[in-house]
């Protein structure tokens, strides 16, 4: 259950956040900044989620974090892909 929740959160954050950030960032470093910000926020969400699962007694925080970190690894590929897609969509809209 914990892993499934973290996978869903990872997909939502990894795809959605770059889609929100790219239009608001300058063109030059937008993909890099959006990707790094998404990865950092995703790691924070995993840590907070692990603490919540631990506080609720569902799973030990370290075990929950390990599962969340494994799900977070999906974001290593998803966040840059989403950022590149958002940049390409933005370029089509402006031209």
C-alpha positions as CSV (number, residue, x, y, z in Angstrom):
1,X,0.0,0.0,0.0
2,X,2.8,2.4,1.0
3,X,4.7,1.8,-2.2
4,X,1.5,2.2,-4.3
5,X,0.8,5.6,-2.7
6,X,4.4,6.8,-3.3
7,X,4.3,5.7,-6.9
8,X,1.1,7.6,-7.5
9,X,2.5,10.7,-5.8
10,X,5.7,10.4,-7.8
11,X,3.9,10.3,-11.1
12,X,1.6,13.2,-10.2
13,X,4.5,15.4,-9.0
14,X,6.9,14.3,-11.7
15,X,4.6,15.0,-14.5
16,X,2.5,17.9,-13.1
17,X,5.1,20.2,-11.5
18,X,7.2,20.7,-14.6
19,X,4.1,21.4,-16.6
20,X,3.3,24.2,-14.1
21,X,6.8,25.5,-13.8
22,X,8.0,25.7,-17.4
23,X,5.6,28.4,-18.6
24,X,6.7,30.6,-15.6
25,X,10.5,30.2,-16.1
26,X,12.8,31.9,-18.6
27,X,13.6,29.9,-21.7
28,X,17.3,29.4,-21.1
29,X,17.5,27.1,-18.1
30,X,13.8,26.3,-17.7
31,X,14.1,22.6,-18.2
32,X,17.0,22.2,-15.8
33,X,15.5,24.4,-13.1
34,X,12.1,22.7,-13.4
35,X,13.6,19.2,-13.3
36,X,15.8,20.0,-10.3
37,X,13.0,21.7,-8.4
38,X,10.7,18.8,-9.1
39,X,13.2,16.2,-7.9
40,X,13.8,18.2,-4.7
41,X,10.1,18.7,-4.0
42,X,9.5,15.0,-4.7
43,X,12.2,14.0,-2.3
44,X,10.7,16.3,0.4
45,X,7.3,14.7,-0.2
46,X,8.7,11.2,0.2
47,X,10.4,12.2,3.4
48,X,7.2,13.9,4.8
49,X,5.1,10.9,3.6
50,X,7.4,8.5,5.4
51,X,7.1,10.5,8.6
52,X,3.3,10.5,8.3
53,X,3.2,6.8,7.7
54,X,5.4,6.3,10.8
55,X,3.3,8.6,12.9
56,X,0.1,6.7,11.9
57,X,1.7,3.4,12.7
58,X,1.3,2.0,9.2
59,X,5.0,1.4,8.7
60,X,8.3,2.3,10.2
61,X,9.5,5.6,8.9
62,X,12.8,4.3,7.6
63,X,11.1,1.4,5.7
64,X,8.5,3.8,4.3
65,X,11.2,6.2,3.2
66,X,13.1,3.3,1.5
67,X,9.9,2.4,-0.4
68,X,9.3,6.0,-1.3
69,X,12.8,6.5,-2.5
70,X,12.5,3.6,-4.8
71,X,9.3,5.2,-6.2
72,X,11.1,8.6,-6.4
73,X,13.7,7.0,-8.8
74,X,10.9,7.0,-11.4
75,X,11.0,10.8,-11.2
76,X,14.6,10.8,-12.4
77,X,13.3,10.1,-15.9
78,X,9.8,11.5,-15.7
79,X,10.6,15.0,-14.5
80,X,13.0,15.9,-17.4
81,X,10.7,14.2,-19.9
82,X,7.8,16.3,-18.7
83,X,9.8,19.5,-18.7
84,X,11.0,18.9,-22.2
85,X,7.4,18.1,-23.3
86,X,6.2,21.3,-21.7
87,X,8.9,23.4,-23.4
88,X,8.0,21.9,-26.7
89,X,4.4,22.6,-26.2
90,X,5.2,26.2,-25.1
91,X,7.4,26.7,-28.2
92,X,4.5,25.5,-30.5
93,X,2.1,28.0,-28.8
94,X,4.4,31.0,-29.2
95,X,5.2,30.4,-32.8
